[in-house]
């Protein structure tokens, strides 16, 4: 008596994407001061494509 398990291929893996984004930010802000980090985040806010 076996169970049939279907695997669904994801078109978009949000966890994988989020981890990649976090890793990139961590590398970019490594050894920055708090004011530099704030400036970096402010600039990045306007560089990301809007999904709306």
C-alpha positions in Angstrom: 0.0 0.0 0.0 2.0 2.9 -1.3 1.3 6.6 -1.5 1.7 8.4 -4.8 3.4 11.7 -4.2 3.5 14.2 -7.1 6.2 16.7 -7.1 5.4 20.1 -8.6 8.0 22.1 -10.4 8.0 25.6 -9.1 8.2 28.5 -11.5 9.5 30.8 -8.8 11.2 29.8 -5.6 10.7 32.7 -3.1 12.9 31.2 -0.4 15.8 30.7 -2.7 15.4 34.2 -4.1 15.1 35.8 -0.7 18.2 34.0 0.5 20.2 35.2 -2.5 19.1 38.8 -1.9 20.0 38.6 1.8 23.5 37.2 0.9 24.1 40.0 -1.7 23.1 42.7 0.8 25.3 41.2 3.5 28.3 41.2 1.2 27.6 44.7 0.1 27.3 46.2 3.5 30.1 44.3 5.2 32.2 46.7 7.2 30.0 49.7 6.5 29.1 52.1 9.2 25.5 52.7 10.2 25.2 55.9 8.2 26.7 54.2 5.1 24.3 51.3 5.5 21.3 53.7 5.7 22.6 55.5 2.5 23.0 52.1 0.8 19.5 51.0 1.6 18.0 54.3 0.6 19.7 54.1 -2.8 18.7 50.4 -3.3 15.1 51.3 -2.6 15.0 53.2 -5.9 17.0 50.7 -7.9 14.7 47.7 -7.5 12.0 47.1 -10.1 8.5 47.6 -8.9 6.2 44.6 -9.2 3.0 46.6 -9.0 
